[in-house]
């Protein structure tokens, strides 16, 4: 039987001092919030997006505030660039402790209107890149004393909506890959987990909640009564990336305001027919 790790003091369980983290899709609303949190907790953060201009201001903000951030550009829809990104980030930081697969795209269309180009574009970034980035990161994470991968899946992996059929399929794949990678790489000391958030209120998701009737639907069907905010994902991601979750791997944390907890049929008691 393997010996248990020596964990930090309780007050330091969620600290990231000295950790080297690569965050893909850092230029988005969720990515930026996560990047700031990682830096605040002491990590060096490699900020990735399709162009460095999307993360330059964020990196400057972190560095000016006393944190440590570097920027990297890569089109992760291209397999070679996935490998190049991992190698460049690991070389610049002197290694890699945590990979956060946060990049994602979507093209919202009814199923009958989805083209092959739509399908290929979404799956290339949301599914294949997660696989290839993780694969390329393996030797670096295996060399780390606390190697971990945190994937940003989605509630749509198990609870879908109209017009996101391909996106939902890729997120179901990410959740499945999380379990497969976790089981296969546990012997290498690498933990792999994911979060499955419900719709987070950002510009990226505005087509889903921006109209009044859709906003009302989310309020009525989410027990907490509102959409998630980007900073409400920080706790789950930090937990999975740090020694606080040292005995957790292959899991999905669903961050969804209680949607899957069930319904309330008495809410219709006073409704008029």
MIDO-972459 format. One line per field, with one value per residue: residue in one letter; x, y, z of N, C-alpha, C in turn. Coordinates in steps of 0.1 Angstrom, whole numbers, plus 5000, padded with zeros to 4 digits. Last residue first. Example, Ala and Ser with C-alpha at 12.3 -4.5 7.8 and 13.67 -1.06 7.14 Angstrom:
aa = c(s, a)
n.u = c(5128, 5132)
n.v = c(4978, 4943)
n.w = c(5071, 5078)
ca.u = c(5137, 5123)
ca.v = c(4989, 4955)
ca.w = c(5071, 5078)
c.u = c(5129, 5132)
c.v = c(5000, 4967)
c.w = c(5079, 5078)
This chain:
aa = c(x, x, x, x, x, x, x, x, x, x, x, x, x, x, x, x, x, x, x, x, x, x, x, x, x, x, x, x, x, x, x, x, x, x, x, x, x, x, x, x, x, x, x, x, x, x, x, x, x, x, x, x, x, x, x, x, x, x, x, x, x, x, x, x, x, x, x, x, x, x, x, x, x, x, x, x, x, x, x, x, x, x, x, x, x, x, x, x, x, x, x, x, x, x, x, x, x, x, x, x, x, x, x, x, x, x, x, x, x, x, x, x, x, x, x, x, x, x, x, x, x, x, x, x, x, x, x, x, x, x, x, x, x, x, x, x, x, x, x, x, x, x, x, x, x, x, x, x, x, x, x, x, x, x, x, x, x, x, x, x, x, x, x, x, x, x, x, x, x, x, x, x, x, x, x, x, x, x, x, x, x, x, x, x, x, x, x, x, x, x, x, x, x, x, x, x, x, x, x, x, x, x, x, x, x, x, x, x, x, x, x, x, x, x, x, x, x, x, x, x, x, x, x, x, x, x, x, x, x, x, x, x, x, x, x, x, x, x, x, x, x, x, x, x, x, x, x, x, x, x, x, x, x, x, x, x, x, x, x, x, x, x, x, x, x, x, x, x, x, x, x, x, x)
n.u = c(4449, 4469, 4487, 4491, 4507, 4531, 4548, 4545, 4566, 4597, 4624, 4659, 4686, 4696, 4697, 4714, 4734, 4755, 4782, 4794, 4824, 4834, 4864, 4890, 4899, 4909, 4927, 4934, 4922, 4940, 4961, 4943, 4924, 4900, 4898, 4898, 4872, 4855, 4860, 4853, 4827, 4819, 4828, 4807, 4775, 4745, 4712, 4687, 4675, 4681, 4667, 4658, 4634, 4630, 4653, 4651, 4627, 4635, 4654, 4636, 4621, 4640, 4672, 4697, 4704, 4717, 4733, 4752, 4775, 4795, 4790, 4777, 4766, 4767, 4747, 4765, 4796, 4813, 4847, 4869, 4902, 4929, 4962, 4990, 5007, 5006, 4984, 4965, 4960, 4937, 4917, 4919, 4912, 4885, 4873, 4876, 4862, 4836, 4837, 4842, 4818, 4800, 4810, 4803, 4775, 4770, 4779, 4759, 4735, 4723, 4696, 4681, 4702, 4708, 4725, 4750, 4766, 4756, 4772, 4806, 4841, 4871, 4894, 4924, 4950, 4981, 5008, 5027, 5053, 5058, 5061, 5035, 5034, 5052, 5040, 5013, 5008, 4999, 4974, 4961, 4960, 4944, 4919, 4913, 4912, 4888, 4868, 4868, 4881, 4869, 4841, 4837, 4846, 4830, 4804, 4807, 4813, 4789, 4763, 4730, 4703, 4692, 4696, 4700, 4729, 4756, 4787, 4814, 4844, 4869, 4894, 4903, 4920, 4947, 4972, 4998, 5026, 5055, 5086, 5096, 5081, 5089, 5084, 5057, 5049, 5060, 5047, 5020, 5021, 5029, 5006, 4987, 4998, 4991, 4963, 4944, 4928, 4944, 4964, 4980, 5001, 5006, 5021, 5024, 5025, 5024, 5017, 5017, 5002, 5014, 5007, 4979, 4979, 4992, 4975, 4953, 4964, 4969, 4950, 4945, 4970, 4977, 4951, 4938, 4954, 4967, 4990, 5004, 5011, 5022, 5003, 4991, 4966, 4965, 4967, 4942, 4925, 4931, 4922, 4895, 4888, 4895, 4878, 4853, 4857, 4887, 4914, 4921, 4922, 4941, 4965, 4990, 5008, 5028, 5032, 5041, 5011, 4984, 4962, 4945, 4958, 4966, 4952, 4960, 4993, 4996, 5002, 5020, 5002, 5005, 5022, 5005, 5008)
n.v = c(5280, 5297, 5285, 5275, 5253, 5251, 5244, 5218, 5205, 5212, 5188, 5182, 5187, 5198, 5225, 5237, 5252, 5239, 5222, 5191, 5177, 5145, 5126, 5115, 5119, 5127, 5132, 5159, 5184, 5201, 5205, 5217, 5216, 5214, 5240, 5256, 5248, 5256, 5284, 5295, 5298, 5322, 5340, 5340, 5331, 5313, 5327, 5320, 5302, 5279, 5261, 5270, 5275, 5303, 5314, 5303, 5316, 5343, 5342, 5336, 5359, 5379, 5370, 5361, 5334, 5326, 5347, 5349, 5334, 5353, 5372, 5352, 5334, 5300, 5272, 5249, 5231, 5207, 5201, 5172, 5157, 5137, 5135, 5115, 5094, 5073, 5060, 5075, 5073, 5058, 5073, 5098, 5093, 5085, 5107, 5126, 5116, 5122, 5150, 5152, 5142, 5161, 5181, 5173, 5174, 5201, 5210, 5198, 5210, 5234, 5238, 5233, 5216, 5189, 5175, 5164, 5183, 5207, 5214, 5208, 5211, 5219, 5199, 5198, 5177, 5176, 5167, 5171, 5169, 5162, 5144, 5142, 5166, 5161, 5139, 5151, 5170, 5156, 5149, 5173, 5181, 5161, 5164, 5191, 5189, 5174, 5191, 5218, 5220, 5201, 5203, 5228, 5221, 5199, 5211, 5231, 5215, 5201, 5220, 5221, 5221, 5202, 5212, 5248, 5262, 5279, 5270, 5276, 5266, 5269, 5263, 5251, 5229, 5234, 5216, 5219, 5219, 5220, 5238, 5263, 5281, 5277, 5249, 5248, 5264, 5249, 5225, 5233, 5243, 5221, 5206, 5223, 5225, 5201, 5203, 5231, 5242, 5260, 5282, 5302, 5322, 5331, 5349, 5347, 5361, 5365, 5395, 5422, 5436, 5434, 5408, 5411, 5431, 5417, 5397, 5412, 5422, 5398, 5382, 5389, 5391, 5365, 5344, 5323, 5320, 5313, 5320, 5305, 5316, 5306, 5311, 5324, 5332, 5351, 5334, 5321, 5344, 5352, 5329, 5329, 5352, 5345, 5323, 5336, 5353, 5346, 5342, 5316, 5292, 5273, 5276, 5260, 5267, 5258, 5267, 5285, 5283, 5279, 5268, 5252, 5245, 5262, 5257, 5231, 5224, 5200, 5164, 5139, 5111, 5077, 5050, 5022, 4988)
n.w = c(4853, 4876, 4904, 4929, 4925, 4914, 4933, 4939, 4925, 4921, 4913, 4918, 4916, 4894, 4902, 4921, 4910, 4898, 4894, 4900, 4896, 4888, 4892, 4891, 4926, 4957, 4977, 4976, 4977, 4988, 4971, 4941, 4922, 4934, 4946, 4923, 4913, 4934, 4936, 4911, 4903, 4910, 4892, 4872, 4886, 4875, 4877, 4902, 4920, 4932, 4915, 4883, 4870, 4872, 4861, 4835, 4826, 4826, 4806, 4785, 4783, 4777, 4765, 4775, 4778, 4755, 4745, 4766, 4769, 4766, 4786, 4813, 4837, 4830, 4833, 4854, 4853, 4862, 4865, 4869, 4873, 4880, 4893, 4890, 4896, 4880, 4886, 4874, 4847, 4843, 4857, 4846, 4819, 4824, 4836, 4815, 4794, 4803, 4802, 4775, 4764, 4773, 4757, 4732, 4734, 4737, 4712, 4696, 4706, 4712, 4706, 4739, 4763, 4787, 4810, 4809, 4798, 4806, 4827, 4815, 4821, 4824, 4842, 4857, 4866, 4884, 4904, 4926, 4919, 4884, 4865, 4855, 4841, 4820, 4807, 4800, 4782, 4760, 4770, 4773, 4746, 4735, 4749, 4743, 4715, 4712, 4725, 4718, 4693, 4676, 4680, 4666, 4639, 4632, 4632, 4613, 4590, 4587, 4603, 4616, 4612, 4628, 4654, 4655, 4670, 4681, 4685, 4708, 4726, 4752, 4777, 4800, 4816, 4834, 4848, 4871, 4869, 4849, 4843, 4839, 4825, 4799, 4795, 4797, 4775, 4754, 4756, 4753, 4726, 4711, 4713, 4700, 4675, 4663, 4661, 4662, 4680, 4694, 4685, 4709, 4729, 4763, 4790, 4826, 4859, 4892, 4913, 4917, 4900, 4876, 4870, 4866, 4845, 4825, 4820, 4810, 4787, 4772, 4762, 4736, 4724, 4718, 4707, 4719, 4751, 4783, 4808, 4834, 4866, 4897, 4927, 4949, 4949, 4929, 4907, 4908, 4905, 4879, 4865, 4870, 4856, 4830, 4824, 4824, 4802, 4783, 4782, 4787, 4774, 4797, 4820, 4838, 4867, 4892, 4926, 4946, 4963, 4966, 4992, 5005, 5028, 5048, 5071, 5077, 5063, 5036, 5039, 5027, 5014, 5025, 5007, 4992, 5000)
ca.u = c(4450, 4456, 4487, 4482, 4494, 4520, 4550, 4536, 4553, 4587, 4614, 4645, 4681, 4694, 4688, 4703, 4723, 4743, 4779, 4783, 4816, 4828, 4851, 4880, 4902, 4898, 4922, 4944, 4914, 4927, 4962, 4952, 4938, 4904, 4898, 4909, 4884, 4855, 4861, 4867, 4834, 4814, 4836, 4820, 4785, 4758, 4723, 4694, 4668, 4688, 4663, 4670, 4639, 4620, 4649, 4663, 4628, 4624, 4658, 4646, 4614, 4632, 4658, 4695, 4697, 4709, 4722, 4741, 4763, 4795, 4787, 4787, 4762, 4773, 4750, 4753, 4787, 4802, 4835, 4863, 4888, 4921, 4948, 4983, 5005, 5017, 4997, 4966, 4972, 4949, 4920, 4921, 4925, 4894, 4873, 4881, 4877, 4841, 4835, 4851, 4831, 4798, 4811, 4817, 4782, 4767, 4786, 4773, 4737, 4737, 4706, 4680, 4692, 4710, 4712, 4739, 4770, 4750, 4760, 4794, 4830, 4859, 4887, 4910, 4943, 4966, 5003, 5012, 5049, 5054, 5073, 5041, 5026, 5054, 5053, 5015, 5012, 5012, 4983, 4964, 4968, 4958, 4927, 4914, 4922, 4901, 4870, 4861, 4885, 4883, 4848, 4834, 4851, 4844, 4807, 4803, 4822, 4801, 4771, 4745, 4711, 4691, 4704, 4691, 4721, 4743, 4779, 4801, 4837, 4858, 4890, 4892, 4914, 4932, 4966, 4984, 5020, 5040, 5078, 5104, 5078, 5090, 5098, 5065, 5046, 5064, 5061, 5024, 5017, 5038, 5018, 4985, 4999, 5005, 4969, 4954, 4921, 4944, 4952, 4980, 4991, 5009, 5011, 5030, 5017, 5033, 5016, 5026, 4997, 5015, 5021, 4984, 4972, 4998, 4988, 4951, 4960, 4980, 4954, 4933, 4963, 4982, 4960, 4941, 4943, 4966, 4977, 5005, 5000, 5026, 5007, 5006, 4969, 4963, 4978, 4954, 4924, 4933, 4936, 4903, 4885, 4901, 4893, 4856, 4853, 4873, 4909, 4922, 4910, 4937, 4951, 4986, 4995, 5029, 5025, 5050, 5024, 4990, 4973, 4940, 4953, 4973, 4951, 4947, 4984, 4999, 4994, 5020, 5010, 4997, 5020, 5013, 5000)
ca.v = c(5271, 5295, 5289, 5287, 5252, 5254, 5258, 5227, 5206, 5215, 5199, 5179, 5182, 5184, 5221, 5228, 5259, 5241, 5235, 5198, 5185, 5157, 5130, 5109, 5118, 5128, 5118, 5149, 5173, 5200, 5193, 5218, 5218, 5202, 5227, 5256, 5246, 5242, 5275, 5295, 5285, 5311, 5338, 5334, 5341, 5314, 5321, 5329, 5313, 5291, 5264, 5268, 5261, 5294, 5318, 5300, 5301, 5338, 5346, 5327, 5346, 5379, 5373, 5375, 5341, 5316, 5342, 5358, 5327, 5341, 5375, 5360, 5347, 5311, 5284, 5253, 5242, 5207, 5207, 5183, 5159, 5144, 5135, 5126, 5105, 5083, 5054, 5075, 5080, 5054, 5058, 5096, 5098, 5076, 5094, 5129, 5116, 5108, 5143, 5157, 5135, 5147, 5182, 5175, 5161, 5192, 5215, 5194, 5195, 5232, 5245, 5235, 5226, 5197, 5182, 5155, 5169, 5201, 5207, 5216, 5205, 5226, 5201, 5202, 5183, 5176, 5169, 5172, 5162, 5171, 5148, 5130, 5164, 5172, 5138, 5139, 5175, 5163, 5139, 5165, 5189, 5163, 5151, 5186, 5197, 5168, 5177, 5214, 5228, 5202, 5192, 5227, 5233, 5198, 5199, 5234, 5225, 5194, 5216, 5220, 5231, 5200, 5200, 5236, 5260, 5275, 5276, 5270, 5274, 5263, 5269, 5260, 5230, 5237, 5220, 5218, 5212, 5221, 5226, 5253, 5280, 5290, 5254, 5241, 5268, 5263, 5225, 5226, 5251, 5233, 5201, 5218, 5237, 5205, 5193, 5225, 5234, 5246, 5278, 5290, 5322, 5322, 5348, 5347, 5356, 5361, 5381, 5414, 5434, 5447, 5411, 5402, 5433, 5430, 5394, 5403, 5431, 5407, 5380, 5386, 5403, 5371, 5355, 5321, 5322, 5310, 5324, 5306, 5312, 5312, 5303, 5322, 5321, 5356, 5343, 5313, 5336, 5361, 5333, 5318, 5351, 5357, 5322, 5326, 5358, 5347, 5355, 5326, 5300, 5276, 5278, 5265, 5264, 5263, 5259, 5277, 5289, 5275, 5277, 5258, 5235, 5263, 5271, 5234, 5228, 5213, 5176, 5148, 5123, 5089, 5060, 5035, 5000)
ca.w = c(4841, 4869, 4890, 4928, 4932, 4905, 4928, 4946, 4919, 4931, 4910, 4916, 4929, 4893, 4891, 4925, 4917, 4890, 4900, 4893, 4906, 4883, 4896, 4883, 4912, 4948, 4976, 4973, 4971, 4995, 4979, 4952, 4917, 4926, 4954, 4933, 4905, 4930, 4948, 4916, 4899, 4918, 4904, 4870, 4882, 4882, 4870, 4893, 4915, 4938, 4929, 4892, 4871, 4877, 4874, 4843, 4827, 4835, 4819, 4789, 4786, 4790, 4763, 4773, 4789, 4762, 4737, 4766, 4771, 4758, 4772, 4807, 4831, 4838, 4825, 4846, 4857, 4852, 4870, 4861, 4877, 4869, 4895, 4883, 4906, 4877, 4890, 4889, 4851, 4836, 4861, 4860, 4822, 4817, 4843, 4829, 4793, 4801, 4815, 4784, 4761, 4778, 4772, 4735, 4731, 4748, 4724, 4694, 4706, 4717, 4698, 4724, 4759, 4775, 4809, 4814, 4796, 4793, 4830, 4816, 4813, 4825, 4830, 4860, 4855, 4884, 4891, 4928, 4932, 4895, 4872, 4862, 4853, 4829, 4813, 4809, 4795, 4759, 4766, 4785, 4756, 4731, 4749, 4757, 4722, 4708, 4728, 4730, 4704, 4676, 4685, 4680, 4647, 4633, 4640, 4626, 4595, 4591, 4592, 4619, 4605, 4613, 4649, 4656, 4658, 4685, 4674, 4705, 4716, 4746, 4764, 4801, 4802, 4835, 4835, 4869, 4880, 4849, 4847, 4846, 4839, 4804, 4794, 4807, 4789, 4756, 4757, 4765, 4738, 4712, 4718, 4714, 4684, 4666, 4670, 4654, 4670, 4699, 4680, 4702, 4719, 4752, 4779, 4812, 4847, 4881, 4909, 4925, 4914, 4883, 4873, 4876, 4858, 4831, 4825, 4822, 4798, 4776, 4776, 4744, 4727, 4730, 4704, 4705, 4742, 4769, 4803, 4820, 4857, 4884, 4915, 4948, 4958, 4943, 4910, 4909, 4917, 4890, 4865, 4875, 4870, 4837, 4825, 4834, 4815, 4785, 4778, 4798, 4773, 4784, 4819, 4824, 4861, 4878, 4916, 4938, 4963, 4953, 4987, 4992, 5019, 5035, 5065, 5072, 5074, 5043, 5035, 5038, 5012, 5022, 5019, 4991, 5000)
c.u = c(4446, 4458, 4473, 4481, 4485, 4507, 4539, 4538, 4543, 4573, 4605, 4637, 4666, 4689, 4686, 4694, 4712, 4732, 4767, 4780, 4806, 4820, 4847, 4866, 4891, 4903, 4910, 4939, 4924, 4919, 4949, 4952, 4948, 4919, 4904, 4910, 4897, 4868, 4863, 4869, 4848, 4819, 4831, 4828, 4798, 4766, 4736, 4705, 4675, 4682, 4669, 4666, 4651, 4625, 4640, 4659, 4640, 4625, 4648, 4652, 4624, 4626, 4650, 4680, 4693, 4700, 4712, 4730, 4750, 4782, 4786, 4782, 4773, 4770, 4755, 4757, 4775, 4792, 4825, 4852, 4882, 4907, 4941, 4968, 4998, 5016, 5009, 4979, 4973, 4962, 4934, 4925, 4928, 4909, 4884, 4883, 4883, 4856, 4839, 4849, 4841, 4811, 4809, 4819, 4797, 4774, 4783, 4781, 4752, 4740, 4721, 4692, 4691, 4699, 4713, 4725, 4759, 4755, 4754, 4782, 4818, 4849, 4874, 4904, 4929, 4961, 4988, 5006, 5033, 5050, 5070, 5053, 5031, 5046, 5056, 5029, 5016, 5017, 4997, 4974, 4971, 4966, 4941, 4922, 4924, 4913, 4884, 4865, 4880, 4888, 4863, 4841, 4849, 4850, 4822, 4807, 4819, 4812, 4783, 4752, 4726, 4699, 4703, 4699, 4711, 4734, 4765, 4796, 4823, 4851, 4878, 4887, 4902, 4928, 4952, 4980, 5005, 5034, 5063, 5097, 5087, 5088, 5099, 5079, 5054, 5061, 5066, 5039, 5022, 5034, 5028, 4998, 4995, 5007, 4984, 4962, 4931, 4935, 4950, 4966, 4992, 4998, 5016, 5019, 5025, 5025, 5026, 5026, 5005, 5010, 5022, 4998, 4977, 4992, 4994, 4965, 4958, 4976, 4964, 4937, 4951, 4975, 4965, 4951, 4947, 4953, 4976, 4992, 5004, 5017, 5013, 5011, 4984, 4967, 4977, 4966, 4937, 4934, 4940, 4918, 4893, 4899, 4900, 4871, 4856, 4870, 4894, 4916, 4910, 4923, 4948, 4971, 4994, 5017, 5027, 5045, 5034, 5005, 4979, 4950, 4950, 4968, 4958, 4946, 4970, 4990, 4998, 5013, 5010, 5006, 5012, 5011, 5009)
c.v = c(5280, 5288, 5287, 5292, 5263, 5254, 5261, 5241, 5215, 5216, 5201, 5191, 5178, 5178, 5206, 5223, 5251, 5247, 5241, 5211, 5193, 5164, 5143, 5114, 5111, 5128, 5117, 5135, 5161, 5188, 5191, 5206, 5217, 5204, 5215, 5244, 5246, 5239, 5260, 5284, 5284, 5298, 5327, 5331, 5334, 5325, 5322, 5321, 5323, 5303, 5276, 5271, 5259, 5279, 5308, 5303, 5297, 5323, 5341, 5330, 5335, 5366, 5371, 5379, 5355, 5323, 5332, 5353, 5336, 5334, 5363, 5364, 5355, 5324, 5295, 5266, 5244, 5219, 5207, 5189, 5170, 5145, 5142, 5125, 5117, 5095, 5063, 5070, 5081, 5061, 5054, 5082, 5096, 5080, 5085, 5116, 5118, 5107, 5128, 5151, 5140, 5139, 5169, 5176, 5162, 5178, 5205, 5198, 5191, 5217, 5242, 5242, 5226, 5207, 5192, 5162, 5159, 5188, 5201, 5208, 5214, 5220, 5209, 5206, 5186, 5182, 5167, 5175, 5163, 5163, 5157, 5134, 5153, 5170, 5149, 5139, 5163, 5167, 5144, 5154, 5181, 5171, 5153, 5173, 5193, 5176, 5173, 5200, 5222, 5210, 5193, 5215, 5231, 5209, 5198, 5223, 5229, 5203, 5208, 5214, 5230, 5211, 5199, 5224, 5248, 5274, 5271, 5277, 5268, 5272, 5261, 5265, 5238, 5239, 5222, 5223, 5210, 5213, 5230, 5241, 5270, 5290, 5268, 5246, 5261, 5267, 5239, 5227, 5245, 5242, 5212, 5213, 5233, 5216, 5197, 5216, 5227, 5237, 5263, 5287, 5308, 5322, 5339, 5345, 5357, 5354, 5377, 5399, 5425, 5446, 5424, 5406, 5424, 5433, 5406, 5400, 5424, 5416, 5389, 5384, 5401, 5384, 5361, 5332, 5321, 5315, 5322, 5309, 5315, 5307, 5312, 5314, 5317, 5345, 5348, 5322, 5328, 5353, 5342, 5322, 5340, 5356, 5333, 5324, 5349, 5351, 5357, 5339, 5311, 5284, 5282, 5265, 5269, 5258, 5266, 5268, 5279, 5280, 5271, 5267, 5240, 5252, 5272, 5247, 5232, 5214, 5189, 5161, 5131, 5101, 5072, 5043, 5013)
c.w = c(4829, 4857, 4884, 4914, 4930, 4912, 4919, 4941, 4926, 4925, 4922, 4914, 4928, 4906, 4891, 4914, 4921, 4898, 4893, 4901, 4898, 4894, 4889, 4885, 4904, 4934, 4966, 4972, 4968, 4990, 4988, 4961, 4929, 4922, 4946, 4941, 4914, 4922, 4943, 4927, 4906, 4914, 4913, 4882, 4881, 4877, 4878, 4886, 4906, 4932, 4935, 4906, 4879, 4879, 4880, 4858, 4836, 4837, 4829, 4803, 4790, 4793, 4776, 4770, 4786, 4773, 4744, 4757, 4770, 4758, 4763, 4793, 4826, 4830, 4834, 4839, 4848, 4857, 4858, 4869, 4868, 4873, 4884, 4887, 4900, 4886, 4888, 4893, 4867, 4842, 4855, 4863, 4837, 4820, 4837, 4836, 4807, 4801, 4814, 4798, 4771, 4776, 4778, 4750, 4735, 4746, 4735, 4707, 4705, 4716, 4703, 4718, 4744, 4772, 4798, 4813, 4800, 4790, 4818, 4820, 4815, 4815, 4833, 4846, 4860, 4871, 4891, 4914, 4934, 4908, 4883, 4870, 4862, 4842, 4823, 4815, 4804, 4773, 4765, 4781, 4768, 4741, 4746, 4758, 4736, 4714, 4725, 4735, 4717, 4689, 4686, 4686, 4662, 4641, 4643, 4636, 4609, 4596, 4597, 4607, 4608, 4605, 4634, 4649, 4661, 4673, 4676, 4692, 4714, 4736, 4758, 4788, 4802, 4821, 4837, 4855, 4877, 4860, 4846, 4850, 4847, 4820, 4801, 4807, 4799, 4770, 4760, 4767, 4751, 4724, 4720, 4720, 4698, 4675, 4673, 4663, 4662, 4690, 4683, 4697, 4712, 4742, 4768, 4802, 4834, 4870, 4897, 4922, 4922, 4898, 4880, 4880, 4869, 4844, 4831, 4828, 4811, 4787, 4781, 4759, 4736, 4734, 4717, 4700, 4728, 4763, 4788, 4813, 4842, 4873, 4905, 4936, 4957, 4953, 4925, 4913, 4919, 4904, 4876, 4875, 4877, 4852, 4832, 4835, 4826, 4799, 4780, 4795, 4783, 4784, 4804, 4823, 4847, 4871, 4902, 4927, 4956, 4952, 4974, 4986, 5005, 5025, 5052, 5065, 5068, 5055, 5042, 5033, 5025, 5021, 5015, 5004, 5000)
